[in-house]
Amino acid sequence: MALGPVVGGSVTQLLGWRWFFVIMAVLGVVYLISVRLSLPTLAGSGERRIDVVSHLLLGSAMLVATAFFIELGTDLEWWCKAFLAVTAVALGWGWTRRNRGARYPVVPPEAFHDRAYSVSMLVAFLNYFALGATLFISALLLQDLYGLGPGTAGLVSVPLAAATAGGSVWAGRRTGLSGASAAIRIAATVTVTGVFVVGVGAVWFGVDESLAAAVVFFIGGSLCMGFGFGAANTPVNYLSMMSLPKDVSGVAGSSASASRQLGQSIGIATSGLLFGFGVTQWSGGSVRAYMLPGLEIGVIATILIAVPRLYRDAAS
């Protein structure tokens, strides 16, 4: 995660942003080959089959939902936007129906009856919603407002990734339902603090255009936000896998990953929507254009502070 912004920024600066997709495709092929060659066959996995229709329905629902939020702020005809919204709901409904009756469901239907599992999926979604929005807006803030090059912006983003690793290790020591819930609550509080610090730096830059001070505030806020994202992430794995039987523990882990990816995609889409609205109102060179997506990240993190209470309700 720490290398991603640096490599991505360097490739963009040296070769252009389109080359990054070529590199990602090559890495994807290497990844697939490595999985086939290296991962062992788990006991009992040979008996299971993949329900292709269920996976296609779920993946399509996530894709169309993300597309809806991306297109919401564009000049696309209103009926096309409505069609995307209805299609996303229909695909989601179709997946739930298929998943209930499938011999090999993507997610065992009984998993959703476990409160700890369902709450963990919500935490994963909200946490990566805020993370995705943060990564997207940070790149714009550093390059478009502060005037840094892509490579330099990638280097300035490294503290966020490093703090994420630190937060994950810290939260991993908080075991049990109460310890994990407390870790999520503390993590979200630290994230809110980080958003405020970065916001102060942006406002300061807007007043006296002090780049050094703005970058210092950004790094300080990134350390807080990175710690918060990492600390909220680890309990999700722990609680979701703890709540389901061992023979479907892989489903718990992959469900958390899917919730993260959906949250990150929609977080990027909605923050881009809000930023576009801000640019329309105040121009891309105005600090105020970044306030709306920054407020969105703060609101999501604030909601995340309250969500762990649902774990306690589940335990009682």
N, C-alpha and C positions, 0 to 999 in steps of 0.2 A: 504493500500500500504506500509505503514511503517512497519507493522508487517510481511508482506510476506517474505522479505529477512531474517529477524531474525528467524522466525519459520522454513523457508526452510533450512537455514544454520544449525540450531540446529538439525532438523530431520536428515539432511545429515550426520552431525558429530556423532550423537548418534546411529542412526539406519541404515544409508546408504541411498543413493539418491533414490533408487527404492521405498522406503517407501513413498516418497513424493507423488507419483502417487496414492497410496492407499488412502492417506489422502485427496487428491484432489477429488477422486471419491466419498468419503463419504460426503465431503462438497457439492459436486454437487447434491447429492441426497437430502440433507437437504435443499439446495437452491430451488430445484424444488418443494418439498413439501411445503415450505414456500410460494412460489409464488401462488400455487394453493389455499392455505388456507387464505392468507392475502390480495392479490391484489383484488380490486373491479372490477366489470364489468363496463366498460366505456359506456356512452351513444352512441348508433350507432355501437358499435363494434360487437354486435351480428349478424348484417346483413352481415358482411364481412366474407370471407372465405380465407383460406390459399391456395395459388397455390403451391402445393408441388413440381411440376416439376420445376417451376421457382426457388424455394429455393434450390433445389438439383443442378440445373445447376450453380447457382451463387456460392454456397458453394464448388462445385467440381472445378470450375474454380480457386477459391482462393487457394484451397488445392493443385492443380496440379502446379499452378504458384509458390507456395512456394517450392514444391518438386523440381521443375526445378532448382531453385537457390541453394538449398541444395546439389543437385547431381552434380552441374556444376563443382565443384572442386574434385569430386571423380573419381574412376577408372571405373565408369559405361561406357559402350560402347557409342560411339558418337551418334549412331542412336537412342539409348534409350533417350538420352538427347534431341535430336531433336524431338522425339516423344512427350516428355513431353511438350516442347515449343509449338508445333503445337496443341496438345490437349488442352492446357490452352487457346490458342487463339480461338480455335473452340468452346469450352465451353462458353467462354465469349461472342462470337458472337451469339451463340445459345440462351444465356440468354437475350441479348438485343432484339432479334427477338421475343422471347416468352413474354418478359415483355411488349413490345409494344402492343401485341394483347390480352393479358390476361384480363379477366374480373376483377380479383383482382390482379393487378400487385404488385410486391415487392416494387417497387418505381414508383410512377406515372410518365409516360413519360414526362409530361409537366414540371416536377421538373428540368430536365436537361436543360430546356430553360432559367431557372433563373440563371443569372451569379453569384449572391452571393451564391446560393446553391452549384453550381459546384465548385467555388473557395474554399468554406468551406470544401468540401470533399477533395480537394487537400491539404489544410492546415492540416487537420486531418491526412491524409496519411503521409505527410512529417514529421510532428511533432512526430508521433509515430514510424516512420521509425528510426528517430534519437534516440528516447527513447529506443526502442528495442535493437538497436545496442549498446547503452550505457550500459544498464543493463547486456547484454551478455558479453561484453568485460570487464566491471568492475569486474565481478565475476572472470574472468580469470586473470586479472591484479592483483587483491588483493591476490588470492590464489596461482597462479602459479609463478608469478614474485616476489611479495612481501613476499610470504610464510605464509600468514595468514591462520588460520583454517576456515572452512565454517561458524561456528557460529560467530567468530570474524568479518569475512568479511561481514556477514549480519548486524552486529551492525554498522560497518563503513558505510554501505549503507543507514542507517536510515536518515542522514541529507538530502539526495537527495529526499526522500519521503516527509519529513517535509517541505522542501523548495517548493516542488510541490504544497502542500496545500496552502502555503503562496502566491505563484504566482497566483493560481486560484482565491483567495480572492481579490488580488490586481487587476487582470484583470477584475473581475466582476463589479468593479466600473466604468469601461470605457465603457460607453453606446454609442449607435449610430454607424453608419458605420465608421465614421472617428475615433472615440475613440477606437473601437474594432480593426481597422486596425493598429492604432498606437501601441496598446498593443501587437499585434502579431509581429510587427517589432522590438519593444524593447525587447520582449521575445527572439526572435531569436538572436539578438545581444548579449544578456547576455549569451545565450547558447554557442555561439562561444567563448566568453571570458572564460567560464568554461572549454571548451575543451582544450583551450590553457593552462590554469592553471594546469589541470591534466597532460597534456603533459610535461610541465616544471618539474613537480614532478617526472614523470617517467624517464626523461632524467637525472635529478639530482641523482636519485637512481642508474641509470646505471653508473654514474661517480664515486660516493663515497659510494654507497650502504647504504645510511642513511635512514633507514626504517621510523623513526619518521618524518623526513622532507617530505618523499614521502607521508605518510598518511595525514599529515597536508595539503599538496597541494591537495591531492585527496578530502579531505573533503571540502576545500575551493572551488575547481572546481565543486564538486557535488552540493553545495549550489547554485552556479550560474546556472548550468544546470537544476537542479530541479525547480528552480524559472522559468526559461525559458520555460520548458516543460509545467508546470502548467499554466503559463500566456498565452501561445499560445493555450491551450486547451479550456479554458472557452469561448473565443469569437466564436469558432467554433459552440458550442451549441447555443449560442445567435443568431448568424447570420443565421445559417441554419434553425432554427425553425422560425425565424422572416420572412424568405423569402418565406415560404410556407403557404397555408391556414391552419386555425386551425384544420380542420377535418383530416388533414394528418400530423399534427405536430409530431405525434409519429413516422412516417416514417422518418422525418428529423432527429430526435434524433437517431433512430436505424441505419440510413445510416451513420451518423457520427461515430457511434460505429464500424460498419463494416469496414469503411475506416481506422479507427485506428488499428483494429486487423490485417487487411491485411498489413498495413504499418509496424506494429511491427513484424509480422511474417517474412516479406521479409527483414526487417532491421536486424533481428537476423541471417537469412540465409546468407545474403550478407556479413555481418561483419565476420561471421564464415568462409566464403569463402576466404575473404581477409586475415584473421588471419592465416588460413591454408597455404596460399601462403607465408606469412611472416615466418612461422615456417619452411617451406621447404627451404627458402632462408637463414635464420639466426638462426634457432632453437628457441624453445619455451622459453628459458631462456634469450633471447635477447630483449632489449627494442625496437629494430627496428621492431620486429614482431608485435608490437602493434601500430606502426605508421600508417600503411595503414588503418585499421578500424577507428583509431582516425581521420585520414584525411577525411574519408568518412563521419563521423558524422559532422565534421566541414563544409564540402561542402554542405551537406543537410541543415544545419542550415543557411548557407550563402544564399542558394537559397530561404529559407523561409523568409529572410529579404526582398527580392524583390517581393514576391508573393502578399502581401497586395495591391500593386499598381493595381492589377487586380480588386479589389473591387472598387477603384476609377473610373476605366474605366467603370465598370458596372453602377455605379451611374450616370456617365455623359451620 
